[in-house]
Amino acid sequence: MRWLLCVSKDQSHACVRIRATCAEKRPRPHRLTGFTGKQPAGDPAAAVQALLKLVDSDEPPLRVLFGQGFYPMVQQAYADRLKTWADWQDLSAQAHGTPDR
């Protein structure tokens, strides 16, 4: 079982819902397959406290990573994406075409 933590915030109150989900029901992206089981289990109480800080913040981020080890994994994935986009930048510019004058 994994814990899926959902946070929603409106003007009147903050709501934190926690529900158990079965990991086998959802396919995992290929990139993440090698990391399965390699991250140490965290403390659910610490996650709740972090969520509450997030909900109470004035400008919460659109996305946030919880746990240890995820930032380097995501950092590498984005570095790979940026390299691919840079490698194909010439083709991307060609797709724009020549502007009408």
N, C-alpha and C positions, 0 to 999 in steps of 0.2 A: 504494500500500500504506500502511496505517496500522499502528502498533504498539499492540496491546492489552496492557496491563500488568495482570496478575492477581496479587494478593497473598493468601496465606493464612497463618495463624499458629496453631500449636497449642502445647501445653505443651513439646514436645520440641525443636522447631526451627522456623525460618522458611523458607518456600519462596517463591521468586519465579520465576514462569513468564512468559516473553515469547514471543508468537507473532505472526506477521504475519497480518493479515486484509485482505480485499479490501473497500474502502469501498463498491463498487457492490452488494454482496450484501445490505446492510442499508439499509432506507429511513431517511432522515433526518427528524427532526421538522421541521415547517414553520418554526418559529422560528429554527432553526439554519442554514437554507439560505442566508441572506444573509451568513453569517459564513464560509462555506466558502472556503478559500484566502486569507483575509485575515489569518490568524494566522501569524507567522513560525515557521519550523521550529525546534524546540528541539534540544538536545543529548541524545541517548539516554543517554549516560554520566551526565549530570547527573540525568536522571530516575531512573536506577538508584540513585544515591546518595540521592536524596530518598526513594525507596521503602524503602531499607534503614533510614533514620532513622525512617520511619513504622512499619516493622515492629518496630523495637527500642524504640519509645516505650512508656511504661507504660500510657498511655491513648490509643491511636490513635483518631482520629475515624472515625465510620461512613462519612463521605464526605469527599473532599478534591479540590480542583481543582489540576491541574498545568499550568503554562504561563502565559504572559502574555496578558492580555486576556480570559480566561474569567470572572474574578470580576465585572467590570462587566456582562458579558452576563447572567450568572446573577442578579446583583443586580437588574437591570432586569426580568428574567422574574418573579422573586419579588415585586417591587414591583407589577407588573401583576396578579399573582394576588391579593395582599393587597387591592388596590383593588377588584377584582371581588368578592371575598368581603365587603368592607365595604359595597359598593353593594347587595348582596343580603342583608345581615344581617337585615333585617326579615322577609323571606320565610323565611330560615333559622330564625329564632325561632318563626315561625308553624308551621313544620313540626314543632316539638316538641310542640305542642298545649298544652292546659291540664292541669296536674297534678291528679290526683285528691286530694281533701282528706279 
